[in-house]
Amino acid sequence: QVQLVESGGGLVQPGGSLRLSCAASGFTFSNYAMHWYRQAPGKERDLVAGIRSAGVNTNYADSVKGRFTISRNNARNTVYLQMNSLKPEDTAVYYCKTTIWGREYWGQGTQVTVSS
């Protein structure tokens, strides 16, 4: 079955960096686009970044452009989110997602807290 497992979250000071990972299994990872979303308390889940199957085409929310980088390693079935210059407003649970034949699959999420 499809599984997505995020890791790498934690507590970081403003201006710091974190790298999130999402390990995928149960499907042919290299065939599918992957996305990172985040959800802050009391807010909707929003798209952060996406990457196409070959890893060449990416897209980002305006709020993270120039600070976050999405990448993938198809040999390791893993997608990454490098987050630099973190701000308190980046605090959220971060989820990875893929869509296969119209069905969405989500990981369990990893908490990122940006605070001094």
C-alpha positions in Angstrom: 0.0 0.0 0.0 1.0 3.6 -0.5 2.9 5.0 2.4 4.5 8.5 2.9 6.5 9.1 6.0 7.8 12.6 6.8 10.7 13.4 9.1 13.1 16.2 10.0 10.8 18.6 11.8 11.7 20.2 15.0 12.2 23.5 16.9 14.4 26.1 15.2 15.2 29.7 15.9 14.1 32.4 13.4 16.6 32.6 10.6 17.6 29.0 11.0 17.2 26.0 8.6 15.7 22.6 8.5 15.5 19.9 5.9 12.4 17.8 5.8 12.3 14.3 4.2 9.4 12.2 2.9 10.1 8.6 2.3 7.7 6.9 -0.1 6.8 3.3 -0.7 4.1 1.2 -2.3 4.1 2.8 -5.7 6.5 3.7 -8.5 7.8 6.9 -7.0 9.6 8.2 -10.1 6.3 8.3 -12.0 4.5 10.8 -9.8 4.6 14.5 -8.8 5.1 15.1 -5.1 4.0 18.1 -3.0 4.6 19.6 0.4 1.7 21.2 2.3 1.5 22.8 5.7 -1.2 23.5 8.2 -0.9 26.0 11.0 -3.2 25.9 14.0 -6.6 27.2 13.1 -5.8 27.6 9.4 -6.4 25.6 6.2 -3.8 23.2 4.8 -1.9 25.2 2.1 0.4 24.1 -0.7 4.1 25.0 0.0 5.9 23.4 -3.0 5.6 20.8 -5.7 7.9 18.9 -8.0 7.2 16.9 -11.1 8.2 13.3 -11.5 11.6 13.9 -13.2 12.5 16.6 -10.7 13.0 19.3 -13.2 9.9 21.4 -12.8 9.1 22.9 -9.4 6.6 25.4 -8.1 6.4 27.3 -4.8 4.0 29.4 -2.7 4.9 33.1 -2.9 5.5 33.1 0.9 8.4 30.6 0.6 10.0 31.5 -2.8 13.7 32.1 -2.4 13.8 30.5 1.0 12.6 26.9 0.5 13.8 24.3 -2.1 12.0 21.1 -3.0 14.0 18.3 -4.5 13.7 14.5 -4.9 15.9 11.5 -5.2 14.1 8.9 -7.3 16.6 6.2 -6.5 15.8 6.6 -2.8 12.1 7.2 -3.2 12.4 10.4 -1.2 11.3 14.0 -1.6 13.0 16.8 0.4 12.1 20.3 1.5 15.1 22.4 2.4 13.9 25.4 4.5 16.2 28.3 5.0 15.7 31.7 6.7 12.8 30.3 8.7 10.3 32.7 10.1 7.8 32.3 13.0 5.0 32.3 10.5 6.5 29.1 9.0 5.4 27.2 12.1 3.1 24.5 11.0 2.7 20.8 10.5 4.2 19.9 7.2 2.8 17.1 5.1 3.9 15.4 1.8 1.3 14.3 -0.7 1.0 12.5 -3.9 -2.0 11.8 -6.2 -2.3 8.5 -7.9 -5.2 7.8 -10.4 -7.1 10.7 -8.8 -6.7 9.6 -5.2 -4.7 11.6 -2.8 -2.3 10.1 -0.3 -0.9 12.0 2.6 1.8 11.4 5.2 1.2 11.8 8.9 3.0 15.1 9.0 6.0 16.5 10.9 5.9 19.5 13.2 8.0 22.6 12.5 8.2 25.2 15.1 10.1 28.5 14.6 10.6 30.3 17.8 13.2 32.1 19.9 
